[in-house]
């Protein structure tokens, strides 16, 4: 009998509910933790719950990442200063402190995903059905990698685990851990192809292998491992979509809490927060993809793109993110291929919306017309990442990697949540900016 992913999720939630805090009684109707992590149904349910933690609701990782990143990098405009965490980001500097609930959500979600994900991965290796197990390993690793990435993007040091005496390591270790986990998942899938019975029991929309390769490329790039990033990016099938999908009971969080309410954040304007010289061309069709104009009620610029409706899918990566990774690697590698990077920029700038799987296209027929030297090409790559990946949560990392002036952002790294500092004496000092 086929069991749908919603039933798997209910099993996981029931177990998480009793293991999250100590009880003085046993619930005979709830699965124990041992039962959950020793059964296919339980493991699948926990794996699906990782997606829910990452992408669903006001407290989910994705909404909070877009919120925090967008406000501190000037992508977004704070509509209502009564939203105190957002006001901290909008003000910037020392106004952002460890009380910030958005920061706390990103931190706690990431650690929860890594902790539960590791338990799923360890248990999956023991399953007799290796084809089902490889699906579990690949799918779970996607969220473990995203969680490690979110910690490494926003904090200068990250914890090695969960507990009261956990050590911290440089954030690049998080990116490298993500790449290592992805390599292990890809090896498991190579040895035993993912079964259709597994893919039938998880939320639709995610291409597991392509997503693993795209995330490997992303995080290897962030770690400065350009050869690894280039090989992974070249392994992604850019014609295949991989997205978080939504339904009437689980709707797009950007739409639900920002677009529809018009009470938290909206696009700053058609400049996307970029300084003069880097702003989108007036004819760049990526701008109207990501924002619309409201001529009657302020603010004038409104969210469109991947927050347009309750059911709009959110891509885990965009094809042009992968192309821009390739271009950046070509420029930064030991022997730069400037001509190759220029060809990729030409392709991205000339691409029409209809030619892109998600409809993101600049449609600028002249392509790249700037100088063909490393500094100029890297600036153009940064500019296109800022436009192409608008509201993706990646801009703060890009600003540091491309050595953009501190004046263009309101924080460089985030302070550690008080809940971590209060419980772990190894928590590092907060960054000055």
N, C-alpha and C positions, 0 to 999 in steps of 0.2 A: 504494500500500500504506500502510495506517495504521501509524504508528510511535508506540508508547505513550510516556508521559512518563517511564517508568522507563528506557527506552533512551536518551532524550534526556539524562537525568540522568547515566547512565554515560559518555556522550560528554563532558559538561562536567567530570565528576570526573577523567577521564583527562587532560584538558588542564590543569586546575588543578593536578594532581599534578606536572606537569613544569614549570609556570611558577612554582610557589611557591618553588623554590630552584634554584640553578645545578647543572647536571649536566655530567659530563665525557663523556657519550656520548648518542647519539640513540636513542630507542626507536621502531623502525619501526612498532610496532603502536599507538602513541598519536597522537592528533590534535595538530597544532601549534596554537599560540594563534591564528595567522592563519587556519587552517582553521576553528577553532571560531567565531571572530567574523565569518566571512564566509559562513557557511551557516545556513540556517533551522534545521537540526537542532542545530547547535552553539549558536546563540543561544538556542533554546528550552531546551536543556540547562542553560546557564548561568543563565537566568532561574529555572528550577526549583530550581537549587542555592541561589539566594538565599532561597527559602522554607525550604529545609532548614537553612541557616545560622541563619535567624531563629527557627524554631520547633522544631527537632528536637534531642533529646538533652540531656545534662547541661551541655554547653558552649554550647548554643543561646541566642540572645538572650532568648527569652520566659521560659524557666525562670529565668535569672539576674535578669531584670527583676523578676519576681514575688518572688523570693527577697530581693533587696536592698531593694526598695521596701517589702515587707511587714514586714520586720524593723525597719527604721528608722522606720516610721510606726506601729508597735505593732499592726499587723493580725495578725502572726504571733508564735508562741512558738517559741523555739529548743529543740528536743528534746534534741539531743546537743551539749554544749559542745565536744566534740572536733572539730567542724567549724569550723576556725579562721576562715575568711572570714565565716561566719555569726556566730561569736562576736564578731567585730569589729563587725558591724552591731548585734547585740543589745546590746553594751556602749555603742556609739555614741561620739560626740565624737572625740577624737584617737586612739582605738583603731583607727579606720578609716584605713588608710594605703595607699600606692601599691603595696604587695605583694599586696593583696587580689585573688585570682584571679577572683572573681565580677565585680568592677569591670573587670578586664582583659578578661574575656570580652565584656561589654557593649560596651566601647570598641573592641576589635579587630573584633568581628563587624560593628558599625555601619560602621566605616571600610571593611571588606572589601565589604560590601553596596553602599555608595555607589560605591566604585571600580569594581567589576565591573558594577554597574547602569548607571553612566554609559557604559561601553563597549557594553553591550547597547543602550542607548537610541540612541547615536550610530550604531551599525551598523544598527539597525532602520529608521532613516530612509532607508537606501539600498536596502532591499528593494523588489523590483518588485511583490510582492503587498502592496498597501497595507492590505488588510483584515486579513491575517495580522499585518502590522507594527503596526497599531493595537492588536491584542491584546497583542503583546509589549510595546509601550510602556506600555499601561495596567497590565498585570500587574507588570512590572518596577518601575514607579513606585510601586506600593503598598509594596514593600519598601524602596525608596529613602526614601520618606516616613517609614516606621516607623523606619528607621535614623537619619535626621536627628532624628526626634522623641525617640528614646531618648538620643541625645547631649545634646539640649537640655533634657531633663527632669532629667538627673543632674549636668550640669556647667555652671558659670557661663559658661564660654567654650568654643567648639568650634573644631576645626581647619578650615581652608579646603580641605584635601586631605590627601594622604599623602606623606611625605617627611621629610628631615632638617632642612629650613628652612621648614616650613610655618607660615604665620601663623595666629593665632587671632582670632576675632570673637565679639561678644556672642551668647549662646545664642538670643536672639530671631531672629537671622539664620537660624538653623537651621530654626525654624518657618516663617519667610517663604520660605526656599528650598524647603521641602516643599510649601507652597501653590503656589509658582510652577511646580514640577515637575508637580504635579497638574493645574494649569490647562493646561499644555502637553499632558499626556496626554488630558485631556478634549477638547481641541480636535482632536487626532489622531483620536480615536474618533468625534467628531461629523462629521468630514470623511469618514471611512471606517469603517463599522460593523465591529465585531470579527467575524471569520469563525468559523464553527462548527468549521472544521478546527483553529483555534488552541485553542479551549476544550476540544476533545476530547483535546488533547495535554498538558494541565496537570493537576495534582491537582484533584479535584473539590471543590466546596464554596464557592468564592469568587465572589461577585457583583462583577465588576470595577468597573462604573460606580458602583454604590451604595457600595462600599468607598472609592473615590476621593472621592466627595462627603462621606462620613462623616469620613474622615481630614482632608479640607480643612476641614470644620467644626471638628474637634478642634483642629487646629494653628493655625487662624486665631483661635480662641477663646483659646488659650494665648498668642498674640502680641498679644492685645488688639484684634484687628480684628473688631469685633462685627458690623458690617454684612455683611462677607464670610462670617463664620461662620454668621450667621442664614440667608443665602441658600443656602449649601451644605447646611445641616441640613434646610431645607425641601425640598431636591431629593432627599433620600434616601427610597426606598420602604421604609417601616418594616414592611411585611409580608414582606419578603424576607430570608432568612438569608444571612450571609456568614461562613464559618468555616474554620478549619484542621481538616482531617479526618485520621484516623489509620487504620492497618491493623495486622496482626499483626507486620509487620516494622518499622514506624515508629509507635510507640505514644505516647500522650499523655505529655509529659515531666513534668508535675506529678504524675500518677499514678505513673509509673515511679520517680521519685527522691524523692518526698515522701510521697504517700498510701500507697503499697504498702510502703515501707520503714519508715515511722514513725521515721526516724532523722535527719531534718534539721529540718523545721518543720511546725507544725500551727496551726490557728486559735487565737488567744489565748483567746477565749471568746465568748459570745454578745453581748458589748458591741462586738465588732469593733474594739476598741481605742479607741473613741470616749469622750470625757469625759462626765460626768454632764450631762444636759440635751440631749445630742445622740445618745444611745444609741438603738438600735432599740426600738420598741414591743414589749412582750412577746408580742403577737399577730402581729407582722410576719412573714409567711410567707417573706420573703426570707432570714431567718436559717436556718431548717431547709433551705432550698435550698442554702445555701453550706456548711453544716456539719452533722455528725451527732454523736450522743452515744455514747461507748463507756463502758459502766457497769462494765466488769470490769478493763480494763487502761489505765493512764495513758498519755498525757494523755486527759482526759475528752472534749475537743472535737476532732473529726477533720474532715479535708477532705472536702467533698462537691462539689456544683456542677460546675464545669468541670474538676475533677480527680478525679471520682468513679471512673472506670474507665479501662482501657487504651485504649478506643476512643472515649471521650467527646470530641466536637468542641469546639474552643475558638473562641468568636466573636471576630472581629476588632474588632467594635464591637457594642454592644447597642442595640436600639431606644430604650430609655429613656435611654441616654447621649445620643442625638441629641435626644430631647425635653428633657432637662435642659440641653443646650447652647442650645436655643431659649429656654427659660425664663430662663437666665442672661443671654443677649443682650437679651431683652426688658427685664430689669431694668437692665442696665448701659448700654444705648444712650442716645443724647443725650436723647431724650424717652422716659422709662421707661413701659412698659406693665405696670403692676403687676397689674392684673386678669387680663391674658392669662397672666402667669407663674403666678398663683394657680390658674388653670384647669388648666394643665399639671401642677402639683403634685398637684392633686386627682385628675387622671386616673391619675397614676403610683401614688399611694397607694391608690386604690380598685381598681386593676387586679388581677384574680385571676391566679394562675399559669397557668390554662388559657387565658387571653386573650393571653398573651405568647408569641411564637414560640419562646422558649427555656425557658419555664416559670418565669421570674423575675417574681413578683408579690407585692406587699405584702398585698393583700386587707384593707385597713383602710377600712371603709365610711364613716367620718366624713371621710376625706380630710384636707386641711390645715385646721387650726383656729386657726392663729396669727394674728398681726397682719399687716395688709396694708400694709407699708412696705418700702422697699428693703432695709434692714439685716436685717429679720426674714426676708424672702423669700430673700435670699442665704444666710443661715445655714441655712435649710431646704433650699436647693438643695445646699449643701455636705454637709449631713447625708445627703441622699438619694444623692448621688454616692458617698459613702463606703460606703453600704449596698449600693446597686445595682451598683456597680462594684468590689465587694470582690475582692481578689486579682487585679486587672486590671493593676497596675503604675502606676496613674495618681495615686495618692493624694498622693505627695510634691509633685507639681506643684500639685495642688489646695490643699494646706496652705499653700503659699506664696501662691498666687493669692488665697485667701480670708483671708490675714493671720492664720492661726491662730497661737497662741502657740508660741514655740520649744520650750517645755517639753513639747509634745505630740509632738515627734519627736526622733530621736537624731542626725540630720544634716540640714543644709539643702541642701548640695551635696557631691559626692564629690571626694576628692583625685584628681589625675591619676595614671594608672598609671605605675610606674617605667619601663616599657618605652618610654613616650612621652617622659618627662622625660630619659631617658638618651640618646635619639636626636634630640631636637628642642630646641635651645636657646631656642626661642620659647615653650615651655610655661609658662603663667602660674603664679604662686605658688598653692599649695593654699589653699582657703578655710579660715578659722579654725574654722568649724563646718559 
